[in-house]
Amino acid sequence: MFALEPLVQATITSGLALLFVNAAVHKVRDLSRFRETLNRYDLLPRVLVPVAAALIIAAEIAVVVAAFMPAGRPFAAASGAALLLLYAAAMSINLRRGRVLMDCGCGGVSERQPLEWWMVRRNLLLAAVALVATLPVSARELGWSDLFVMSCATASAAGLYLAHATLAVARSRVGR
């Protein structure tokens, strides 16, 4: 039977934790803007937007907390994948509606980014990677050297994620 290397699972979930702690901090830092962005997606009645906003932030924080507990990593991976798929679906619906100029809400407080299909593809890819971390894991315990490798791999993945986002945003600005 196949068993995933625990270092792979830990690296994927630490990357998810970094992604979702950043996302939650941006949302909490400017909650009113997050609620307005969520409302502009026009997927929920306006009266439900504050509740949905709170639930999204709570879900992102739950992913972060679960990622730090070895027994919680499959939950973090599955929940993170579900959130990423939800975000991809919301973006896809609005892109199909032709709403390309609305803020995606994924750039945080300081950066407004219009919706684009590359964001949907990015979220689908991240969800697929997250689902890998739900596979059964071998019983090998992680050692200190594994934690160092996990930290380096997570930092590298974060750097690649930021570089991709920066290049994609720059490409879209040049194309306008």
C-alpha positions as CSV (number, residue, x, y, z in Angstrom):
1,M,0.0,0.0,0.0
2,F,1.2,3.5,-0.8
3,A,2.2,5.7,2.1
4,L,3.1,9.4,1.6
5,E,6.4,10.6,3.1
6,P,5.5,12.6,6.2
7,L,7.9,15.3,5.2
8,V,5.9,15.9,2.0
9,Q,2.6,16.2,4.0
10,A,4.2,18.5,6.5
11,T,5.7,20.7,3.8
12,I,2.4,21.0,1.9
13,T,0.4,21.8,5.1
14,S,3.0,24.3,6.3
15,G,2.7,26.0,2.9
16,L,-1.1,26.0,3.3
17,A,-0.7,27.5,6.8
18,L,1.4,30.3,5.4
19,L,-1.0,31.0,2.6
20,F,-4.1,31.0,4.8
21,V,-2.6,33.0,7.7
22,N,-1.6,35.6,5.2
23,A,-5.1,35.6,3.7
24,A,-6.8,35.7,7.2
25,V,-4.6,38.6,8.3
26,H,-5.5,40.6,5.2
27,K,-9.2,40.0,5.8
28,V,-9.1,40.9,9.5
29,R,-7.0,44.0,8.9
30,D,-9.6,45.5,6.7
31,L,-12.8,43.6,7.5
32,S,-15.1,46.1,5.9
33,R,-13.3,46.0,2.6
34,F,-13.3,42.2,2.7
35,R,-17.1,42.2,3.3
36,E,-17.6,44.6,0.4
37,T,-15.4,42.5,-1.9
38,L,-17.4,39.4,-0.9
39,N,-20.6,41.3,-1.5
40,R,-19.4,42.3,-5.0
41,Y,-19.1,38.7,-6.0
42,D,-22.9,38.7,-5.9
43,L,-23.2,35.1,-4.8
44,L,-25.0,35.7,-1.5
45,P,-27.8,37.9,-0.3
46,R,-26.3,41.0,1.2
47,V,-27.7,40.1,4.7
48,L,-25.6,36.9,4.7
49,V,-22.3,38.5,3.7
50,P,-21.1,39.4,7.3
51,V,-21.8,35.8,8.4
52,A,-20.0,34.4,5.4
53,A,-17.1,36.7,5.9
54,A,-16.7,35.5,9.5
55,L,-17.0,31.9,8.5
56,I,-14.4,32.2,5.8
57,I,-11.9,33.8,8.2
58,A,-12.7,31.1,10.8
59,A,-12.1,28.4,8.2
60,E,-8.8,29.9,7.1
61,I,-7.7,30.1,10.7
62,A,-8.8,26.5,11.3
63,V,-6.6,25.4,8.4
64,V,-3.6,27.2,10.0
65,V,-4.2,25.7,13.4
66,A,-4.7,22.2,12.1
67,A,-1.6,22.4,10.0
68,F,0.6,22.6,13.1
69,M,-0.8,19.4,14.6
70,P,0.4,16.1,13.0
71,A,-3.0,14.5,13.4
72,G,-4.7,17.6,12.0
73,R,-2.7,17.8,8.8
74,P,-5.2,15.8,6.7
75,F,-8.0,18.1,7.9
76,A,-5.9,21.1,7.1
77,A,-5.2,19.8,3.6
78,A,-8.8,18.8,2.9
79,S,-10.2,22.1,4.3
80,G,-7.6,24.2,2.5
81,A,-8.4,22.4,-0.7
82,A,-12.1,23.0,-0.2
83,L,-11.5,26.7,0.4
84,L,-9.3,27.0,-2.7
85,L,-12.0,25.3,-4.8
86,L,-14.7,27.6,-3.3
87,Y,-12.6,30.6,-4.3
88,A,-11.9,29.2,-7.8
89,A,-15.7,28.6,-8.2
90,A,-16.6,32.1,-7.1
91,M,-14.0,33.6,-9.5
92,S,-15.1,31.4,-12.4
93,I,-18.8,32.4,-11.9
94,N,-17.9,36.1,-12.0
95,L,-15.5,35.7,-14.9
96,R,-18.2,33.9,-16.9
97,R,-20.6,36.8,-16.0
98,G,-18.0,39.1,-17.6
99,R,-17.1,40.8,-14.4
100,V,-13.3,41.0,-15.1
101,L,-12.8,44.5,-13.6
102,M,-13.9,43.6,-10.1
103,D,-11.3,43.2,-7.3
104,C,-10.5,39.5,-6.7
105,G,-9.9,40.2,-3.0
106,C,-6.8,38.1,-3.0
107,G,-4.3,40.9,-3.0
108,G,-4.8,42.0,0.5
109,V,-5.5,45.5,1.8
110,S,-2.9,47.3,-0.3
111,E,-3.3,45.6,-3.6
112,R,-6.4,45.5,-5.8
113,Q,-6.3,43.0,-8.6
114,P,-9.0,42.4,-11.3
115,L,-10.3,38.8,-11.7
116,E,-8.4,36.8,-14.2
117,W,-8.5,33.1,-15.3
118,W,-4.9,32.5,-14.1
119,M,-6.2,33.0,-10.6
120,V,-8.7,30.2,-11.1
121,R,-6.0,27.9,-12.5
122,R,-3.7,28.8,-9.6
123,N,-6.3,27.9,-7.0
124,L,-7.1,24.7,-8.8
125,L,-3.4,23.7,-8.8
126,L,-3.0,24.6,-5.1
127,A,-6.1,22.6,-4.2
128,A,-4.7,19.6,-6.1
129,V,-1.4,19.9,-4.2
130,A,-3.3,20.2,-0.9
131,L,-5.2,17.0,-1.7
132,V,-1.9,15.1,-2.0
133,A,-1.5,15.8,1.8
134,T,-4.7,13.9,2.6
135,L,-3.1,10.6,1.4
136,P,-2.1,8.0,4.1
137,V,1.3,8.8,5.6
138,S,4.0,6.5,6.6
139,A,4.7,6.1,10.3
140,R,8.2,7.7,10.1
141,E,8.7,10.4,12.7
142,L,10.0,13.8,11.6
143,G,13.4,14.8,12.9
144,W,15.2,18.1,13.3
145,S,16.8,17.8,9.8
146,D,13.3,17.2,8.4
147,L,12.1,20.4,10.0
148,F,14.9,22.3,8.4
149,V,14.2,20.8,5.0
150,M,10.5,21.6,5.4
151,S,11.3,25.2,6.3
152,C,13.5,25.6,3.3
153,A,11.0,23.9,0.9
154,T,8.1,26.0,2.3
155,A,10.1,29.2,1.9
156,S,11.1,28.3,-1.6
157,A,7.4,27.5,-2.5
158,A,6.3,30.8,-1.0
159,G,8.9,32.6,-3.0
160,L,7.8,30.9,-6.2
161,Y,4.1,31.7,-5.4
162,L,5.0,35.4,-4.8
163,A,7.1,35.6,-8.0
164,H,4.3,34.0,-10.1
165,A,1.7,36.4,-8.6
166,T,4.0,39.4,-9.2
167,L,4.7,38.4,-12.8
168,A,1.1,37.7,-13.5
169,V,-0.1,41.0,-12.2
170,A,2.7,42.9,-14.1
171,R,1.7,41.0,-17.3
172,S,-1.9,42.0,-16.9
173,R,-1.0,45.6,-16.3
174,V,1.2,45.8,-19.3
175,G,-1.5,44.2,-21.4
176,R,-4.1,46.9,-20.5
